[in-house]
Amino acid sequence: MTTQDANAPTGDADTSAAEDHAAMREAIVDRLRTVYDPEIPVSIYDLGLIYKIDIDDAGKVDIVMTLTAPACPVADILPAEVAEKARAVDGVAEVKVDLVWDPPWTPDMMSEAARLELGMF
């Protein structure tokens, strides 16, 4: 029979951290669903413009996103709005938004809800 070291993690802390990250991610996604592309009446999240949301244990959030086109007129504004919305979530200490062009956005990245809203079925 093996005894567990009193100082060894039990997994409860890992489970709790994972649950906290999941809840924080869900809250961030909810906030990002209030940000709309000015040319398409759908949230940037449902358009598929948010590629990744990473959260570390200190509350630092890294978001990787794109825009529908490199010449998008809101290229200077939208990443700042994304950072502001994410920063407003409880537990978020810092937000970094990276705007990338690879892979390029295509309409295939839209959620089913966005396609329905735009009549693309």
N, C-alpha and C positions, 0 to 999 in steps of 0.2 A: 504494500500500500504506500502511495506517495503522499507526502504532506506538502501543502502549498506554502511557499515562502511568504511571510507576513508582509514583506515589502513589494512583492510581485503584484502587478496590476491584475485585477480580476476580470477585466473586460467591461465592467460597468462604466468606468470613466470613458472608455472608447465608445461605448454605445450611447452614452449621454452626449458626448461631443458630436457624434454623427447625427443624433437627433436635433441638437442645437443648430448644426450646419444646415440640415435639411429644412428646418423651420425658417432659418434666416434666408436661405436660398428662395424658399417659397414666398416670403415677404418681399424680397427683392424683385422677383418675377412679377408679383402683383403690382408693385410700383412701376415696373418697366412697361406693364400693359397699359399705363396711362400716358405713355409717350407715343405720339403718332408721327408717322412720316407725313410731311406737309403736302405731298403730292398724291398719296394713297391713303384713303381713310381707314387705315388698319394700324394697330399698335406695332411698334418696331419688333416686339417680341414675337408676335404672331406672324409677322412678315418673315421671320427667320434671320433677322439682322443681328441677333445676339448669338454668337458662336459658343461662348464659354463663360461660366461664372464659377470662379474658384474662391473659396473662403478658407483662411487659415485660422488656427486656434486663437490668435490675437485679435480677430475681427477684421483683418485686412482682406479686402475683396478685390480680386482682379477680374475684370470683365474684358472679353475680347469681342469686338463687334465689327460690322461692316456697314456700308450704306448701299443703296440700290445702284448707285453709279458713282464713279470717282469725281465727277463734276457736280455732284449733288450740292445745291445751294446752301444746305444746312450743315455741311461738313465741319464747320467751325463751332456750330451751336449744339448739335445733337449729342456728341460725346460728353460735353459739359452737363447737359440736362440728364443724361444717363447717370453720370457720377453723382449729381445732386440728388436724384431720386433714390439711388442705392444708399447714399450716405444718410438719408433720413430714416433708415430702418434701424430699430433698436439693436444694439450690439455691434453695429458696424463702426469700426474705428477709423478706417482709411479706405479710400477707393482709388483704384488705378484703372483707367479705361484705355485700352489699346485699340486703335482703329486700323484694321487690316483690309487688304484687297485680295488676299489669297486664302481660301478659294473665293472666287468672285461670286456674288450673290446671283441667284436665279430664282424665278418664280416657284420652282420645285421645292424651295426651302420653306415656303409658307405652310402654316398649320392648316389642317382641314377646315377649321373654323374661319380662317382668313379667306380661304378659297370659296367657301360658301358665301361669306359676306360680300365678296367681289363677284359672285356669280360665275366662277371659273370651273364649274362642273358640267 
